[in-house]
Every structure is written in C-alpha cells, then in structure tokens.
C-alpha cells in the first residue's frame, strides 16, 4: 500500500487536497491578497494559479503519489459538476478558507478541468512511469 509521504498512514488523497495551496486561513493579508489579484474563472489567471499553487505545491511528491492524486481528479471529473461546487463551499467549522468568491464560481468544474490538463502536461513523464507499474505492489 502506498503510504503518505509525510505521515505513517496510507495515502488516500481527496479532491479537496488540490485546494490546499489556495487556503488563506490565517493568511488573509498575505496569500489572500495575492490570490485576490487573480480571477479563477479567467483562463489566463487560472493557469497562473494552478501553476503556482498546485503544480509547485506537489512538485516534491513521488511519481507514484502524483499518479494516485491525479487519478482522484480524473475520477471526480467523470462525475457531475456538483462535486466541485461542494468542495469549494466554505465550512464555518473548518480551519480552512478559500479566497472570497471562490464558492460562487459559475463553472467550478472548468477550474478543475484546467487543473487536470495542466497537471497532465506537467507530470506527463511521471504519470507514464507510474502507469507502467503494478500499483497493487506499492
């Protein structure tokens, strides 16, 4: 079983893990202000956000972890768009906070589709390498 890269537990990523780089909780005046300059619904801004807050954030993961994480995103994209709206909704009891207005995106699935496309390009070699292995041996 593939173990978490930093903890002694099995690695079971969720769709919400892709949003960790956008979490401004207790960083509203630093990261929050930086992210506020971008519109996640604008394709050009979205590309910058994904490069800086997703691709860079996961750059240290092994090719196997990236493969499993990428599969989670692919599976979510096969479902209805509701799952994306749900993951963006603010939970007032959580120690997590996305930038203002992110829970009101017109097409949250488009944001994640862009993420899938960019990750598939950025991780192409690593995803291919992992796909050639028997993942049940990890």
Secondary structure, DSSP 8 states (H G I E B T S, - for coil): --B-SSSSSB----GGGGGGGG--TT-IIIIIHHHHTS-TTSHHHHHHHHIIIIITTTTTS-HHHHHHHHHHHHHHHTS-THHHHHHHS--TTSS----TTGGG-S-HHHHHHHHHHHHHHHTHHHHHHHHTS-GGG-
